[in-house]
Amino acid sequence: PIYHHFLSVYFFSHMEQTRLYHGDESGRDSQGIPVNSAYPEILKYLPVPTWCVHLVFICVGVAVGQAAAWPIYHHVADHRVPSKLQSLGSQDLGWLYLAVYVLKTGSVLLNIQATSWRRKARINVPDQHVYKVWTPPGGPALPYVMFETEGDLGRFNRSQRAVQNYQEYLPGVLVTAVMAGYVFPFPVFILTLVYVASRMVMAVRYTESSDGRKAGFILSLLVSLMLDGLLLLVAYKVITEEWTAPPPAVEVQ
């Protein structure tokens, strides 16, 4: 879930987020479900489908990644980059780099679908699922089981969500960092330091309130977009340029 967080971060007032995210019971119905979604009401009135809005954010994300990747390629990368691109190109591995990006984009698309139902069901963070207490037929329906959001138990739940959110993103970020890092090792190292630091900030502030996760998450998102940008740059260079296999090494008798 990379891009859809922009919607709840930028288009919703702080006062309303605080009321909903902090579990204000007056903002819930008799079953414990929030009366309003934390996603902006304007989404219901747009003249285009919601997925079009997400598509715009995906395109913006690609642009941000490329805006960071090309200066790194021209001004930060060292003299060994051409030989590494030569090695990848001679083995036609640009498609492998592009495949990794396609797989990551697939995760984004799946999360867009899940997010649309999160908005319709009015399930706000940190809740990830809604559990129903089974009752015998004809018996009174009990409220749904939701995350505890108050006190130390609420802080524990949110700190756990910060850990799980990090782990959910880690496979894609790790593969991207390794593959982009083969060509740009030092820039990727610096970006990963910033990524981990931003996630630590997110975890600490998320523990205190769901609204507090925003700053750290957005910074980690920008770093992730930069890593994606480097990945796509390598794919573009390797696929579009002509590369010849290096001559075989001559054994010295």
Disulfide bonds with the S-S distance in Angstrom:
none
